[in-house]
Amino acid sequence: MSRSADAFGARLREAVDAQGRIVAGIDPHAALLQAWSLPDTPQGLAAFSRTALDAVAGEVCAIKPQSAFYERHGAAGVAVLEELLAAARARGVLTILDVKRGDIGSTMAAYAEAHLRPGAPLEADAITVSPYLGAGSTDPAVQLALEHGKGVFLLALTSNPDGPQVQHALTRDDTPVAREIARHAEDLGSGVPGEWGSVGLVVGATVGDAYRRLGLDRAAPWAPLLAPGFGAQGAGPAQMSEVFGDNAGHVLVSLSRGLLSAGPDPAALTARARQLSAQYR
């Protein structure tokens, strides 16, 4: 199946080819705001977000704001997130909004409308979703995303200690749940050899051999892989091949503390982004 040039998977692959595979996690938690000498207020969020975007634009393939750190400040914090997403869009920086939405039917569709409909106040290029109400529960978000050239990343193998209780469990036909999610993502994303699909997976860089042992590499060979766990959480360049094997080229290296700790000086942030991009290229 041929993919449209404006499909999210194609645009993401183009960004990776041009700027490298670093995804800058924009996570303004209280400790980081304090380290940047900013108040833990909507005004502090706004200053943090502007500085981070200005410093990494053109140096990373995408930014990944964590919605929770904005939502905790109520309407004023969400307004800052709205401004960040709009500013990134105006500068041509891809946005992956980390919201981990998970629901069914019309509720899942409403979450999708909030983030994937063109013109929505909180419009992003892609969002993270949780498929653990059943892989098909995410379909309303996927359908809207594909309709508008957007992307979706399904949580598959997360790095939290309790994740394997569900993700490694076997379905009635003895298929690991995470592999079934990967297969569903590949079917919906319509990736073809040499071209990335628009439905990706979230796979932690600290999951050891589980990605290959459970067969996710074979179930979704063309899905982009959003991989947290690099940097402060312990994974490094060696895990690119150790964890992801032949699919290492599809990995998006998500870094937050490992990048943002270089702030608040914009020049230092830009230099760190360039260093990390070269390190993982």
Disulfide bonds with the S-S distance in Angstrom:
none
